[in-house]
């Protein structure tokens, strides 16, 4: 039996096109789902439009050829799986939405709340009692993209602090961190 297998350049190009289109299509679908969760209807609409257009183009071409070239089905599946990963990575970079950050601190809670407020975030504190005595809960609503910066402050001032994040649904007013005055060449373009 001869099991030799040859792949020509046109098949490789077609396979790469199917894989890439599938990665883009599924990435858009992942972002669309997250946009829906965050209530961003216009963004979800356009992402859904392009996602379905790409999917329809890929499926309508691959269905005709997958029986004669089953390797395309595997390429299609790898594109789907890769698209999930790429979509999640993109979403983490974009970091849409808001979070509730709750910090439970036994030490330096007053200094921690002041430092976070001085950075431009609204902070509410609550007195509480834990297993080892009094604690302070520091309640902060922030943009998801600001979380790493806030956690760095928290861990620097109170390495033993306990924190938890929650997804925030509707948020009435979130202050952004205080911006430094524009200087240098950027000041030229600043509106007066």
Secondary structure by P-SEA (a helix, b strand, c coil): cccbbbbcaaaaaaaaaaaaaaaaaaaaaaaaaaaaaacaaaaaaaaaaaaaaaaaaaaaaaaacccccaaaaaaaaaaaaaaaaaaaaaaaaaccbbbbbbbbbccaaaaaaaaaaaabbbbbbbbbcccccbbbbbbbbbcccaaaaaaaaaaaacccccbbbbbbcccccccccccccccccccccccc
